[in-house]
Amino acid sequence: MIPDDLLPHLLDVEHPGRTTDRYGNVVDDWSTSTHVAVQGWMQQNTGTEDTDQRDAQIGEWLLMCNPWTAGGTPLTVHGSARVHWHGQQFEVIGPAGPAYEPAELHHYEIRLKTVEG
């Protein structure tokens, strides 16, 4: 586990609740989402613009975080989660990538994306 002093950012990880739609499909329900706090390191990897019929700024980020929440419970992050930090909302891209040292879980590396515009 990475010491919290090396992970200076406090982030909010949000997972959607689940509900059944009128067709009987189980779907995400953001009105019943749950939140957990986690210490992490945020780093922007790329930034691009999409100017094809819109004016969008797209950023791809890397979140490195402890495998435990700030409350001490195991962290779970899946592809439908959102991460909130400094007033921005990030979408999780794919599953969290576990990193081991040498045989036990050390931290997660989670790819994030943000789109504005």
N, C-alpha and C positions, 0 to 999 in steps of 0.2 A: 504494500500500500504506500502511496506517495504521501509524504508529510503535507498537512494542510497549508503550511507556510510557502510551499512551492506551487500551490494551487490557489492563487489569490482571488479567484472569481467565484462568487456564490451565484449559482444558477438555479432556475426553477424548471424541473422536468414535468411536463404535463402528459398524462395518458388519457385517451378518451374512454368514456363509459361505453357500454354496448346496449343496443336496443334492437327490437325487431320492427322492420318497416311493414307497411301495409301489404306487401307481397310475401311476407314470411321470411325475408332475408335478415340476418344479423348484421347490423351496420354500426359504425362509430357514432357516438352521441356525445358531442362536446359540451352539452349542457350539464352532463353528469361526470365531467372529467375529474381526475385526481391529480394532486400536485405533490412532489417531493423536492426538497432542497439538496443540492450536491455541490461540493467544492470542485472546481475544475480550472483548466487553463484553456482559454479561447484564443484561436489564432486563425486569421483569414488567409486562405491559400490562394484564391483567385477572385478576381472581380471582372465582370464583363457587362456590356450593355446590349440590349435587344431593341433595335430601333426599327424593326420591320413592322410597321403599322402600329407601333406603340413606343413608349419611352420608358423602358424598364432597366433597372440596375439589378444585376444578379451577383450574389456573392456565395462562394463556397468556403466553408470554415471547417476547422478540426477542433473538436472538444476532446481533451484528455482529462479524465476524471477518475476518482477513486471508485472502486467497485461497491462502496458503501454510501448510503445517503448521509446527510449531515446529522440525521437522527440515529444512525448506527445500524440501520437495516440494510440487507443486500439490495443493490440497485438493479433494476430491470429496465432496459430501454429497448423498444422495438420500433420498427419502421413507421408506425402511425403516430409516434410520439412527437411532441413539440418541445422546444427548449426556449425559455425566455431569459433574456439578459439585457440589461441597460435599456429597457423599453423596446427591444426588438424581439420578434418572434422568428424562430428558425425551425425548419422542417428537418426531421431526421431522414437521412438517405441510407436505406438498408439497415442491417442489424449492427449492433454495437460490436466492435472488434476487440476481443479480449487479448491482453498482453500478459505473458507469464514471466516470472523471474524465480528461479529457473523452472520450478515445477508448480508453483502456486500462483493464483491470479494476482497480478500486481496493479493493473489499471485497465480502463476501457479507452479505446480510441473510437470516437463517433463522428462520422461525417455529417455535416449540416449544410443547409442551403437556405438562403433568404432571397426573396424577390420583392422589389419595390417598383411600383408603376405598372 
